[in-house]
Amino acid sequence: MDPGTWRNISYIAVIAGVVLVSLGTTGTYYFTRRTEAVAPYRQPIRTATSTVEATILSDARVDTEYLDKGGTILFMKEGKVLLRMASHVSSARQTGSGQVVYRAVFNADPTDPSIGIPLKSLRETEYVQMHFQKMPIESHVLGGKAVCVFNGEVRIEIDIPAQDTREGLFFSREMKDVFSKFEN
């Protein structure tokens, strides 16, 4: 066969190879992005915010912002912290019916070890532990709710059941329904 023909075939093979590599690279990038958009639970945790309100039985006359006393919310598994959010500010207000509502907005620190892990890993959470610094250590929690938003788009709600605090801590232990949308 003529060497010129082989040269032309080689040029075509090189051009086809370049086109295939370009398409493969572009497709991989594009479809990875699309998968993350469709499945936000696979995305790494970049931000985490939680608003917690807990109502306790109390006749205390309060209606204040504590600018230096916040609290924490911890997602826990086997005594280990999966995700920690904290606040330096909280509030308390008397409802007028023998109840005080404590409230704070908690955020994850960007240097927290959980930042960067896949959001779906929070499915392993066994319980959520919460604490307000200004809440009396021995309180009877009547109930409440924690609303968490991850990466600005995934929202969960955690009910806080009635309970007595232990060393100022209160818990939510029913996690099955909370993470039911967190698919593979």
Secondary structure, 3 states (H helix, E strand, C coil): CCHHHHHHHHHHHHHHHHHHHHHHHHHHHHHHHHHHHHCHHHCECCCEEEEEEEEEECCCCCEEEECCCCEEEEEEECCEEEEEEEECCEEEEECCCCEEEEEEEEECCCCCCCCCCEHHHHHHCCEEEEEECCCCCCCEEEEEEEEEEECCCEEEEEEECCEECECCEEEECCCCCCCCCCCC
